Amino acid sequence: MSEKFYCKWCGREYSSISSLTQGSCGRNLKGRYHELYEGGEKARYCCKWCGREYSSISSLTQGSCGKNPNGKYHEPER
């Protein structure tokens, strides 16, 4: 089974870190490219600002978060 790598801003899945960091990410508030989510794979992912839980990083990052002081969307905690 191959390892999976996820963008912490949009939740897209990649097969390598190099392919992840080469793509641009419209949700990255700190830059232009996808940024590696450094937490491991989990059954549930929690927003570090409001505590809501989701079954995937991509579903978490799609939702709006009124408590995120840095932007509009949920952001995964490690």
Biopython code that builds the backbone (N, CA, C, O; Angstrom):
import numpy as np
from Bio.PDB.StructureBuilder import StructureBuilder

atoms = [
    (1, "MET", "N", (0.848, -1.188, 0.000)),
    (1, "MET", "CA", (0.000, 0.000, 0.000)),
    (1, "MET", "C", (0.887, 1.243, 0.000)),
    (1, "MET", "O", (1.795, 1.356, 0.823)),
    (2, "SER", "N", (0.632, 2.164, -0.908)),
    (2, "SER", "CA", (1.459, 3.360, -1.001)),
    (2, "SER", "C", (0.986, 4.431, -0.022)),
    (2, "SER", "O", (-0.184, 4.502, 0.352)),
    (3, "GLU", "N", (1.938, 5.246, 0.370)),
    (3, "GLU", "CA", (1.638, 6.321, 1.315)),
    (3, "GLU", "C", (0.902, 7.444, 0.595)),
    (3, "GLU", "O", (1.114, 7.681, -0.594)),
    (4, "LYS", "N", (0.039, 8.126, 1.328)),
    (4, "LYS", "CA", (-0.730, 9.233, 0.764)),
    (4, "LYS", "C", (-0.295, 10.524, 1.442)),
    (4, "LYS", "O", (0.040, 10.535, 2.627)),
    (5, "PHE", "N", (-0.304, 11.611, 0.676)),
    (5, "PHE", "CA", (0.069, 12.924, 1.186)),
    (5, "PHE", "C", (-1.066, 13.887, 0.864)),
    (5, "PHE", "O", (-1.616, 13.859, -0.237)),
    (6, "TYR", "N", (-1.417, 14.743, 1.828)),
    (6, "TYR", "CA", (-2.562, 15.636, 1.683)),
    (6, "TYR", "C", (-2.158, 17.097, 1.843)),
    (6, "TYR", "O", (-1.253, 17.425, 2.611)),
    (7, "CYS", "N", (-2.843, 17.966, 1.106)),
    (7, "CYS", "CA", (-2.664, 19.402, 1.270)),
    (7, "CYS", "C", (-3.458, 19.839, 2.500)),
    (7, "CYS", "O", (-4.625, 19.472, 2.645)),
    (8, "LYS", "N", (-2.839, 20.615, 3.381)),
    (8, "LYS", "CA", (-3.527, 21.050, 4.590)),
    (8, "LYS", "C", (-4.558, 22.145, 4.318)),
    (8, "LYS", "O", (-5.395, 22.421, 5.178)),
    (9, "TRP", "N", (-4.517, 22.768, 3.155)),
    (9, "TRP", "CA", (-5.453, 23.850, 2.840)),
    (9, "TRP", "C", (-6.692, 23.367, 2.094)),
    (9, "TRP", "O", (-7.793, 23.847, 2.363)),
    (10, "CYS", "N", (-6.534, 22.430, 1.165)),
    (10, "CYS", "CA", (-7.685, 21.994, 0.362)),
    (10, "CYS", "C", (-8.009, 20.517, 0.518)),
    (10, "CYS", "O", (-9.087, 20.079, 0.114)),
    (11, "GLY", "N", (-7.091, 19.734, 1.101)),
    (11, "GLY", "CA", (-7.338, 18.327, 1.330)),
    (11, "GLY", "C", (-7.084, 17.399, 0.162)),
    (11, "GLY", "O", (-7.354, 16.203, 0.267)),
    (12, "ARG", "N", (-6.571, 17.911, -0.958)),
    (12, "ARG", "CA", (-6.288, 17.047, -2.111)),
    (12, "ARG", "C", (-5.233, 16.023, -1.755)),
    (12, "ARG", "O", (-4.305, 16.301, -0.995)),
    (13, "GLU", "N", (-5.386, 14.851, -2.307)),
    (13, "GLU", "CA", (-4.488, 13.724, -2.041)),
    (13, "GLU", "C", (-3.469, 13.575, -3.161)),
    (13, "GLU", "O", (-3.801, 13.710, -4.339)),
    (14, "TYR", "N", (-2.216, 13.293, -2.781)),
    (14, "TYR", "CA", (-1.129, 13.084, -3.748)),
    (14, "TYR", "C", (-0.334, 11.845, -3.358)),
    (14, "TYR", "O", (-0.365, 11.410, -2.207)),
    (15, "SER", "N", (0.377, 11.282, -4.330)),
    (15, "SER", "CA", (1.176, 10.086, -4.069)),
    (15, "SER", "C", (2.596, 10.414, -3.619)),
    (15, "SER", "O", (3.314, 9.533, -3.147)),
    (16, "SER", "N", (3.009, 11.683, -3.763)),
    (16, "SER", "CA", (4.339, 12.094, -3.313)),
    (16, "SER", "C", (4.301, 13.547, -2.838)),
    (16, "SER", "O", (3.424, 14.323, -3.217)),
    (17, "ILE", "N", (5.261, 13.885, -2.011)),
    (17, "ILE", "CA", (5.353, 15.261, -1.521)),
    (17, "ILE", "C", (5.733, 16.200, -2.656)),
    (17, "ILE", "O", (5.238, 17.326, -2.721)),
    (18, "SER", "N", (6.606, 15.750, -3.550)),
    (18, "SER", "CA", (7.029, 16.614, -4.654)),
    (18, "SER", "C", (5.866, 16.959, -5.583)),
    (18, "SER", "O", (5.760, 18.098, -6.039)),
    (19, "SER", "N", (5.004, 16.003, -5.865)),
    (19, "SER", "CA", (3.851, 16.319, -6.726)),
    (19, "SER", "C", (2.871, 17.232, -6.006)),
    (19, "SER", "O", (2.233, 18.072, -6.642)),
    (20, "LEU", "N", (2.740, 17.087, -4.708)),
    (20, "LEU", "CA", (1.853, 17.946, -3.920)),
    (20, "LEU", "C", (2.331, 19.395, -3.953)),
    (20, "LEU", "O", (1.544, 20.302, -4.225)),
    (21, "THR", "N", (3.607, 19.614, -3.680)),
    (21, "THR", "CA", (4.131, 20.981, -3.569)),
    (21, "THR", "C", (4.292, 21.692, -4.904)),
    (21, "THR", "O", (4.522, 22.901, -4.925)),
    (22, "GLN", "N", (4.178, 20.978, -6.017)),
    (22, "GLN", "CA", (4.289, 21.602, -7.332)),
    (22, "GLN", "C", (2.985, 22.249, -7.787)),
    (22, "GLN", "O", (2.996, 23.158, -8.616)),
    (23, "GLY", "N", (1.860, 21.781, -7.245)),
    (23, "GLY", "CA", (0.571, 22.291, -7.687)),
    (23, "GLY", "C", (0.135, 23.536, -6.937)),
    (23, "GLY", "O", (0.413, 23.679, -5.747)),
    (24, "SER", "N", (-0.541, 24.429, -7.625)),
    (24, "SER", "CA", (-1.031, 25.637, -6.957)),
    (24, "SER", "C", (-2.323, 25.327, -6.205)),
    (24, "SER", "O", (-3.108, 24.470, -6.610)),
    (25, "CYS", "N", (-2.524, 26.050, -5.095)),
    (25, "CYS", "CA", (-3.688, 25.837, -4.244)),
    (25, "CYS", "C", (-4.369, 27.177, -3.973)),
    (25, "CYS", "O", (-3.782, 28.063, -3.352)),
    (26, "GLY", "N", (-5.589, 27.319, -4.434)),
    (26, "GLY", "CA", (-6.334, 28.554, -4.258)),
    (26, "GLY", "C", (-6.756, 28.831, -2.829)),
    (26, "GLY", "O", (-7.156, 29.952, -2.514)),
    (27, "ARG", "N", (-6.676, 27.836, -1.957)),
    (27, "ARG", "CA", (-7.071, 28.021, -0.559)),
    (27, "ARG", "C", (-5.907, 28.338, 0.367)),
    (27, "ARG", "O", (-6.125, 28.648, 1.539)),
    (28, "ASN", "N", (-4.682, 28.269, -0.126)),
    (28, "ASN", "CA", (-3.512, 28.554, 0.705)),
    (28, "ASN", "C", (-3.406, 30.055, 0.928)),
    (28, "ASN", "O", (-3.108, 30.810, 0.003)),
    (29, "LEU", "N", (-3.649, 30.478, 2.151)),
    (29, "LEU", "CA", (-3.622, 31.897, 2.487)),
    (29, "LEU", "C", (-2.208, 32.437, 2.648)),
    (29, "LEU", "O", (-1.995, 33.649, 2.622)),
    (30, "LYS", "N", (-1.238, 31.537, 2.814)),
    (30, "LYS", "CA", (0.137, 31.957, 3.063)),
    (30, "LYS", "C", (1.005, 31.912, 1.807)),
    (30, "LYS", "O", (2.161, 32.333, 1.839)),
    (31, "GLY", "N", (0.470, 31.415, 0.728)),
    (31, "GLY", "CA", (1.262, 31.292, -0.492)),
    (31, "GLY", "C", (0.436, 30.794, -1.651)),
    (31, "GLY", "O", (-0.794, 30.824, -1.619)),
    (32, "ARG", "N", (1.123, 30.337, -2.668)),
    (32, "ARG", "CA", (0.446, 29.947, -3.900)),
    (32, "ARG", "C", (0.280, 28.443, -4.049)),
    (32, "ARG", "O", (-0.601, 28.001, -4.786)),
    (33, "TYR", "N", (1.102, 27.639, -3.370)),
    (33, "TYR", "CA", (1.150, 26.205, -3.602)),
    (33, "TYR", "C", (0.499, 25.385, -2.489)),
    (33, "TYR", "O", (0.263, 25.870, -1.382)),
    (34, "HIS", "N", (0.216, 24.114, -2.826)),
    (34, "HIS", "CA", (-0.271, 23.181, -1.820)),
    (34, "HIS", "C", (0.782, 23.056, -0.723)),
    (34, "HIS", "O", (1.980, 23.154, -0.988)),
    (35, "GLU", "N", (0.332, 22.841, 0.501)),
    (35, "GLU", "CA", (1.236, 22.684, 1.633)),
    (35, "GLU", "C", (0.910, 21.362, 2.318)),
    (35, "GLU", "O", (-0.259, 21.027, 2.508)),
    (36, "LEU", "N", (1.927, 20.628, 2.680)),
    (36, "LEU", "CA", (1.767, 19.307, 3.259)),
    (36, "LEU", "C", (1.059, 19.349, 4.616)),
    (36, "LEU", "O", (1.429, 20.119, 5.503)),
    (37, "TYR", "N", (0.037, 18.508, 4.756)),
    (37, "TYR", "CA", (-0.585, 18.265, 6.063)),
    (37, "TYR", "C", (0.338, 17.295, 6.785)),
    (37, "TYR", "O", (0.559, 16.183, 6.306)),
    (38, "GLU", "N", (0.877, 17.697, 7.927)),
    (38, "GLU", "CA", (1.899, 16.908, 8.604)),
    (38, "GLU", "C", (1.358, 15.916, 9.625)),
    (38, "GLU", "O", (2.134, 15.184, 10.239)),
    (39, "GLY", "N", (0.068, 15.878, 9.813)),
    (39, "GLY", "CA", (-0.512, 14.877, 10.691)),
    (39, "GLY", "C", (-0.687, 13.563, 9.945)),
    (39, "GLY", "O", (-0.656, 13.545, 8.715)),
    (40, "GLY", "N", (-0.865, 12.490, 10.652)),
    (40, "GLY", "CA", (-1.062, 11.194, 10.018)),
    (40, "GLY", "C", (-2.501, 10.980, 9.593)),
    (40, "GLY", "O", (-3.379, 11.787, 9.898)),
    (41, "GLU", "N", (-2.733, 9.883, 8.885)),
    (41, "GLU", "CA", (-4.100, 9.538, 8.487)),
    (41, "GLU", "C", (-4.893, 9.150, 9.723)),
    (41, "GLU", "O", (-4.388, 8.454, 10.605)),
    (42, "LYS", "N", (-6.134, 9.603, 9.780)),
    (42, "LYS", "CA", (-6.994, 9.374, 10.937)),
    (42, "LYS", "C", (-8.389, 8.980, 10.473)),
    (42, "LYS", "O", (-8.742, 9.161, 9.308)),
    (43, "ALA", "N", (-9.166, 8.448, 11.381)),
    (43, "ALA", "CA", (-10.566, 8.130, 11.085)),
    (43, "ALA", "C", (-11.396, 9.412, 11.066)),
    (43, "ALA", "O", (-12.374, 9.504, 10.323)),
    (44, "ARG", "N", (-11.018, 10.398, 11.872)),
    (44, "ARG", "CA", (-11.731, 11.677, 11.951)),
    (44, "ARG", "C", (-10.703, 12.810, 11.984)),
    (44, "ARG", "O", (-9.632, 12.669, 12.574)),
    (45, "TYR", "N", (-11.038, 13.929, 11.346)),
    (45, "TYR", "CA", (-10.174, 15.117, 11.324)),
    (45, "TYR", "C", (-10.926, 16.263, 11.985)),
    (45, "TYR", "O", (-12.110, 16.478, 11.725)),
    (46, "CYS", "N", (-10.231, 16.987, 12.834)),
    (46, "CYS", "CA", (-10.847, 18.037, 13.649)),
    (46, "CYS", "C", (-10.320, 19.408, 13.235)),
    (46, "CYS", "O", (-9.122, 19.562, 12.996)),
    (47, "CYS", "N", (-11.206, 20.409, 13.148)),
    (47, "CYS", "CA", (-10.811, 21.783, 12.858)),
    (47, "CYS", "C", (-10.126, 22.360, 14.098)),
    (47, "CYS", "O", (-10.655, 22.266, 15.206)),
    (48, "LYS", "N", (-8.949, 22.957, 13.907)),
    (48, "LYS", "CA", (-8.217, 23.489, 15.043)),
    (48, "LYS", "C", (-8.823, 24.773, 15.593)),
    (48, "LYS", "O", (-8.422, 25.219, 16.668)),
    (49, "TRP", "N", (-9.763, 25.372, 14.900)),
    (49, "TRP", "CA", (-10.377, 26.613, 15.360)),
    (49, "TRP", "C", (-11.714, 26.404, 16.055)),
    (49, "TRP", "O", (-11.994, 27.058, 17.060)),
    (50, "CYS", "N", (-12.539, 25.509, 15.540)),
    (50, "CYS", "CA", (-13.889, 25.362, 16.118)),
    (50, "CYS", "C", (-14.163, 23.978, 16.698)),
    (50, "CYS", "O", (-15.133, 23.802, 17.435)),
    (51, "GLY", "N", (-13.318, 22.987, 16.376)),
    (51, "GLY", "CA", (-13.482, 21.653, 16.933)),
    (51, "GLY", "C", (-14.416, 20.720, 16.171)),
    (51, "GLY", "O", (-14.587, 19.570, 16.576)),
    (52, "ARG", "N", (-15.020, 21.177, 15.088)),
    (52, "ARG", "CA", (-15.897, 20.283, 14.307)),
    (52, "ARG", "C", (-15.083, 19.161, 13.702)),
    (52, "ARG", "O", (-13.926, 19.353, 13.327)),
    (53, "GLU", "N", (-15.686, 17.988, 13.605)),
    (53, "GLU", "CA", (-15.005, 16.805, 13.087)),
    (53, "GLU", "C", (-15.585, 16.363, 11.748)),
    (53, "GLU", "O", (-16.783, 16.487, 11.495)),
    (54, "TYR", "N", (-14.703, 15.847, 10.902)),
    (54, "TYR", "CA", (-15.069, 15.355, 9.577)),
    (54, "TYR", "C", (-14.350, 14.044, 9.313)),
    (54, "TYR", "O", (-13.347, 13.739, 9.960)),
    (55, "SER", "N", (-14.862, 13.266, 8.360)),
    (55, "SER", "CA", (-14.272, 11.965, 8.049)),
    (55, "SER", "C", (-13.078, 12.051, 7.099)),
    (55, "SER", "O", (-12.359, 11.066, 6.929)),
    (56, "SER", "N", (-12.855, 13.212, 6.478)),
    (56, "SER", "CA", (-11.700, 13.382, 5.584)),
    (56, "SER", "C", (-11.200, 14.819, 5.655)),
    (56, "SER", "O", (-11.935, 15.728, 6.041)),
    (57, "ILE", "N", (-9.939, 15.009, 5.278)),
    (57, "ILE", "CA", (-9.380, 16.364, 5.248)),
    (57, "ILE", "C", (-10.092, 17.194, 4.193)),
    (57, "ILE", "O", (-10.368, 18.373, 4.412)),
    (58, "SER", "N", (-10.392, 16.585, 3.047)),
    (58, "SER", "CA", (-11.036, 17.355, 1.976)),
    (58, "SER", "C", (-12.417, 17.851, 2.382)),
    (58, "SER", "O", (-12.781, 18.979, 2.049)),
    (59, "SER", "N", (-13.193, 17.042, 3.091)),
    (59, "SER", "CA", (-14.508, 17.518, 3.529)),
    (59, "SER", "C", (-14.367, 18.585, 4.617)),
    (59, "SER", "O", (-15.181, 19.506, 4.680)),
    (60, "LEU", "N", (-13.357, 18.476, 5.466)),
    (60, "LEU", "CA", (-13.128, 19.484, 6.496)),
    (60, "LEU", "C", (-12.772, 20.829, 5.874)),
    (60, "LEU", "O", (-13.347, 21.853, 6.245)),
    (61, "THR", "N", (-11.836, 20.838, 4.935)),
    (61, "THR", "CA", (-11.351, 22.095, 4.366)),
    (61, "THR", "C", (-12.351, 22.763, 3.422)),
    (61, "THR", "O", (-12.163, 23.925, 3.064)),
    (62, "GLN", "N", (-13.396, 22.069, 3.014)),
    (62, "GLN", "CA", (-14.418, 22.665, 2.145)),
    (62, "GLN", "C", (-15.402, 23.532, 2.925)),
    (62, "GLN", "O", (-16.035, 24.423, 2.359)),
    (63, "GLY", "N", (-15.529, 23.266, 4.229)),
    (63, "GLY", "CA", (-16.513, 23.983, 5.030)),
    (63, "GLY", "C", (-16.019, 25.302, 5.581)),
    (63, "GLY", "O", (-14.840, 25.440, 5.907)),
    (64, "SER", "N", (-16.906, 26.265, 5.687)),
    (64, "SER", "CA", (-16.575, 27.573, 6.257)),
    (64, "SER", "C", (-16.451, 27.478, 7.768)),
    (64, "SER", "O", (-17.174, 26.721, 8.416)),
    (65, "CYS", "N", (-15.526, 28.256, 8.322)),
    (65, "CYS", "CA", (-15.317, 28.287, 9.769)),
    (65, "CYS", "C", (-15.323, 29.731, 10.240)),
    (65, "CYS", "O", (-14.406, 30.494, 9.936)),
    (66, "GLY", "N", (-16.356, 30.106, 10.982)),
    (66, "GLY", "CA", (-16.483, 31.470, 11.495)),
    (66, "GLY", "C", (-15.478, 31.820, 12.575)),
    (66, "GLY", "O", (-15.318, 32.992, 12.915)),
    (67, "LYS", "N", (-14.795, 30.816, 13.123)),
    (67, "LYS", "CA", (-13.828, 31.070, 14.196)),
    (67, "LYS", "C", (-12.381, 31.149, 13.706)),
    (67, "LYS", "O", (-11.482, 31.439, 14.495)),
    (68, "ASN", "N", (-12.147, 30.899, 12.435)),
    (68, "ASN", "CA", (-10.788, 30.956, 11.898)),
    (68, "ASN", "C", (-10.383, 32.420, 11.706)),
    (68, "ASN", "O", (-10.932, 33.094, 10.835)),
    (69, "PRO", "N", (-9.428, 32.926, 12.505)),
    (69, "PRO", "CA", (-9.030, 34.329, 12.391)),
    (69, "PRO", "C", (-8.180, 34.615, 11.158)),
    (69, "PRO", "O", (-8.003, 35.774, 10.783)),
    (70, "ASN", "N", (-7.654, 33.569, 10.525)),
    (70, "ASN", "CA", (-6.766, 33.734, 9.390)),
    (70, "ASN", "C", (-7.439, 33.561, 8.039)),
    (70, "ASN", "O", (-6.818, 33.804, 7.004)),
    (71, "GLY", "N", (-8.679, 33.151, 8.035)),
    (71, "GLY", "CA", (-9.337, 32.905, 6.758)),
    (71, "GLY", "C", (-10.764, 32.474, 6.934)),
    (71, "GLY", "O", (-11.379, 32.700, 7.976)),
    (72, "LYS", "N", (-11.283, 31.851, 5.903)),
    (72, "LYS", "CA", (-12.698, 31.531, 5.838)),
    (72, "LYS", "C", (-13.012, 30.068, 6.129)),
    (72, "LYS", "O", (-14.140, 29.758, 6.513)),
    (73, "TYR", "N", (-12.055, 29.157, 5.961)),
    (73, "TYR", "CA", (-12.332, 27.724, 5.999)),
    (73, "TYR", "C", (-11.780, 27.029, 7.235)),
    (73, "TYR", "O", (-10.908, 27.549, 7.931)),
    (74, "HIS", "N", (-12.324, 25.816, 7.491)),
    (74, "HIS", "CA", (-11.791, 24.975, 8.564)),
    (74, "HIS", "C", (-10.335, 24.636, 8.226)),
    (74, "HIS", "O", (-9.956, 24.551, 7.058)),
    (75, "GLU", "N", (-9.549, 24.448, 9.257)),
    (75, "GLU", "CA", (-8.143, 24.084, 9.097)),
    (75, "GLU", "C", (-7.868, 22.895, 10.002)),
    (75, "GLU", "O", (-8.211, 22.941, 11.184)),
    (76, "PRO", "N", (-7.253, 21.818, 9.482)),
    (76, "PRO", "CA", (-7.048, 20.628, 10.316)),
    (76, "PRO", "C", (-5.981, 20.824, 11.380)),
    (76, "PRO", "O", (-4.956, 21.466, 11.149)),
    (77, "GLU", "N", (-6.247, 20.255, 12.554)),
    (77, "GLU", "CA", (-5.194, 20.218, 13.565)),
    (77, "GLU", "C", (-4.354, 18.981, 13.305)),
    (77, "GLU", "O", (-4.799, 18.078, 12.596)),
    (78, "ARG", "N", (-3.172, 18.917, 13.850)),
    (78, "ARG", "CA", (-2.302, 17.760, 13.620)),
    (78, "ARG", "C", (-2.836, 16.645, 14.416)),
    (78, "ARG", "O", (-2.277, 15.549, 14.395)),
]
sb = StructureBuilder()
sb.init_structure("model")
sb.init_model(0)
sb.init_chain("A")
sb.init_seg("    ")
for serial, (resi, resn, name, xyz) in enumerate(atoms, 1):
    if name == "N":
        sb.init_residue(resn, " ", resi, " ")
    sb.init_atom(name, np.array(xyz, "f"), 0.0, 1.0, " ", f" {name:<3s}", serial, name[0])
structure = sb.get_structure()
